Amino acid sequence: MQMIVKRNRYRHWRENIVHLIFLFCATYWSVFLYKLVFYCKTYTSLLVGNFSVNVTPVSYTEVANKIFWISSGGHYKPTCTSVQNVAIIIPFRNRENQLAILLNNIHDILYRQQIEYSVYVVEQADNRGFNKGKLYNIGYTEAAKRNHDCFVFHDVDLIPENDNIFYGCIRSPMHLSRAIDKFNYTLPDNKLIGGVSAWKKNEFEMVNGWSNLFINWGGEDDDMSYRIIANGLKIYRFPNSIARYKMLRHPQAVVNTARFTLLESSFDRHRRDGLSSLRYAGVKITEFKLFTKISVSLL
């Protein structure tokens, strides 16, 4: 009698194990097939690789009439399921012509990549010295309220020349603008992170964002490099043959003469200077067709 009971227990135990294995396999393959069918592919058939950048002056109206797929605020959501919701953050003041050229190119590229994205133009609406790092931090803070999980920080004067530069967070931080025509498509410094970079939320907050102290041109990108090193992170890049950008010409900006002094304290300062010390007020958010404008006067 005891032998029969033990055999029945063993049989029920074995049947339960088989049932659990079946459920696990069915769930795994269901998820796999769903992703295969419905998830957006990282590299779509719409991509062309290298292409000639269109730097012809253009108006916002002309660009908006051409780009029919976006909704208000410069937002696009593909019919497939995008694995990331990307915020493109552009610091800006008084460069309308360059912004229009960038938007004329970047919306096409992002559509071909079939990612969900929104474009944010962060405008410094005062006459103080331009503070790119602080504008980036403000753009990140406001965009993060809209459930983005990948953040691309993008200089207004850099235009991609290859649509295989994936505007998402494959890794983080990802330095996208590795090869710029101004530097003969070479990387001047392995520590470089300036121009265009993609960040996940975890790594960006780990380095405490950008510094708020660099006013006028120069220094904030080097300071970010030191933050990356101080936190033991690695900068990832696409090959030179892919990560190609054209820099639009513009007058030399006012130089930050205090940048070298500030850089001496980067390692020690980054914990208390950045997102944790960010203060701003009077922000005005307006949704246009091509982008969401975040207009702010810096404190």
VENQUIWO-V614047 format. One record per backbone hydrogen bond with DSSP energy under -0.5 kcal/mol. CO is the residue of the C=O (numbers start at 1). NH is the residue of the N-H. E is the energy in kcal/mol with one decimal. If there is no record, write none. Layout:
co | nh | e
CO | NH | E
CO | NH | E
This chain:
co | nh | e
1 | 5 | -2.0
2 | 6 | -2.4
3 | 7 | -2.3
4 | 8 | -2.4
5 | 9 | -2.4
6 | 10 | -2.5
7 | 11 | -2.7
8 | 12 | -2.6
9 | 13 | -2.6
10 | 14 | -2.7
11 | 15 | -2.3
12 | 16 | -2.3
13 | 17 | -2.2
14 | 18 | -2.4
15 | 19 | -2.4
16 | 20 | -2.5
17 | 21 | -2.5
18 | 22 | -2.4
19 | 23 | -2.4
20 | 24 | -2.5
21 | 25 | -2.5
22 | 26 | -2.6
23 | 27 | -2.5
24 | 28 | -2.7
25 | 29 | -2.7
26 | 30 | -2.0
27 | 31 | -2.5
28 | 32 | -2.6
29 | 33 | -2.7
30 | 34 | -2.2
31 | 35 | -2.5
32 | 36 | -2.4
33 | 37 | -2.2
34 | 38 | -3.3
34 | 39 | -0.6
35 | 39 | -1.4
38 | 81 | -3.0
42 | 44 | -0.5
44 | 47 | -1.2
49 | 163 | -1.8
51 | 53 | -0.5
53 | 55 | -0.9
59 | 63 | -2.0
60 | 64 | -2.9
61 | 65 | -2.2
62 | 66 | -1.1
63 | 67 | -2.2
66 | 68 | -1.3
71 | 74 | -1.1
71 | 75 | -1.4
73 | 119 | -0.5
73 | 292 | -0.5
74 | 119 | -0.9
75 | 71 | -3.1
76 | 117 | -2.0
80 | 82 | -0.7
81 | 40 | -2.4
84 | 86 | -0.6
84 | 116 | -0.8
85 | 149 | -1.8
85 | 150 | -1.2
86 | 88 | -0.5
86 | 118 | -1.9
87 | 89 | -0.7
87 | 152 | -3.2
88 | 90 | -0.6
88 | 120 | -3.6
89 | 91 | -0.5
89 | 154 | -2.9
90 | 122 | -2.7
92 | 124 | -2.2
95 | 99 | -2.4
96 | 100 | -2.3
97 | 101 | -1.8
98 | 102 | -2.6
99 | 103 | -2.7
100 | 104 | -2.1
101 | 105 | -1.2
102 | 105 | -0.6
102 | 106 | -3.5
103 | 107 | -1.6
105 | 109 | -1.8
106 | 110 | -2.7
107 | 111 | -2.0
108 | 112 | -2.2
109 | 113 | -1.7
110 | 114 | -0.6
110 | 115 | -1.1
111 | 114 | -1.1
116 | 86 | -2.7
117 | 76 | -2.6
118 | 88 | -2.9
119 | 292 | -2.7
120 | 90 | -2.9
120 | 122 | -0.6
121 | 123 | -0.8
121 | 294 | -2.9
122 | 92 | -2.4
123 | 125 | -0.9
123 | 296 | -2.5
130 | 132 | -0.5
130 | 216 | -3.6
131 | 135 | -2.0
132 | 136 | -2.4
133 | 137 | -2.1
134 | 138 | -2.4
135 | 139 | -2.7
136 | 140 | -2.7
137 | 141 | -2.5
138 | 142 | -2.5
139 | 143 | -2.6
140 | 144 | -2.6
141 | 145 | -0.5
142 | 145 | -0.7
143 | 146 | -2.2
143 | 148 | -0.7
144 | 147 | -1.1
149 | 201 | -0.6
150 | 87 | -2.7
151 | 153 | -0.6
151 | 199 | -2.5
152 | 89 | -3.3
152 | 154 | -0.6
153 | 197 | -1.8
155 | 158 | -1.1
157 | 159 | -0.5
157 | 248 | -2.9
159 | 246 | -2.8
161 | 51 | -2.3
162 | 165 | -1.2
164 | 166 | -1.4
166 | 168 | -1.7
168 | 170 | -0.9
173 | 175 | -0.6
173 | 236 | -2.4
174 | 176 | -0.9
174 | 198 | -2.9
175 | 238 | -0.5
176 | 178 | -1.7
178 | 180 | -0.6
179 | 245 | -2.5
180 | 183 | -1.4
180 | 185 | -2.4
181 | 184 | -2.0
183 | 186 | -1.1
186 | 180 | -0.6
186 | 188 | -0.7
189 | 192 | -1.8
194 | 196 | -1.0
195 | 155 | -2.3
196 | 176 | -1.6
196 | 177 | -1.5
197 | 153 | -2.7
198 | 173 | -0.6
198 | 174 | -2.8
199 | 151 | -2.8
200 | 204 | -2.1
201 | 205 | -2.3
202 | 206 | -1.6
203 | 207 | -1.6
204 | 209 | -2.5
205 | 208 | -0.7
208 | 275 | -2.2
213 | 215 | -0.9
217 | 256 | -3.1
219 | 223 | -2.5
220 | 224 | -1.8
221 | 225 | -1.8
222 | 226 | -1.8
223 | 227 | -1.8
224 | 228 | -2.2
225 | 229 | -2.1
226 | 230 | -2.7
227 | 231 | -1.3
228 | 233 | -2.4
229 | 232 | -1.7
234 | 236 | -0.5
236 | 175 | -3.0
239 | 242 | -1.6
239 | 243 | -2.7
242 | 244 | -2.6
243 | 179 | -2.8
244 | 161 | -2.8
245 | 181 | -2.3
246 | 159 | -2.7
246 | 248 | -0.5
254 | 217 | -3.3
255 | 257 | -1.1
256 | 259 | -1.2
258 | 262 | -2.1
259 | 263 | -2.3
260 | 264 | -1.0
261 | 264 | -0.5
262 | 265 | -1.5
263 | 266 | -1.3
265 | 269 | -2.6
266 | 270 | -1.8
269 | 272 | -1.7
269 | 273 | -1.1
272 | 274 | -0.5
274 | 277 | -1.0
275 | 278 | -1.0
279 | 299 | -0.6
281 | 297 | -0.7
284 | 286 | -0.5
284 | 295 | -3.0
286 | 288 | -0.7
286 | 293 | -3.1
288 | 73 | -3.5
289 | 74 | -1.2
291 | 288 | -2.6
291 | 293 | -0.6
292 | 121 | -2.4
292 | 294 | -0.5
293 | 286 | -2.4
293 | 295 | -0.7
294 | 123 | -2.0
295 | 284 | -2.9
296 | 125 | -2.6
296 | 298 | -0.5
297 | 281 | -0.7
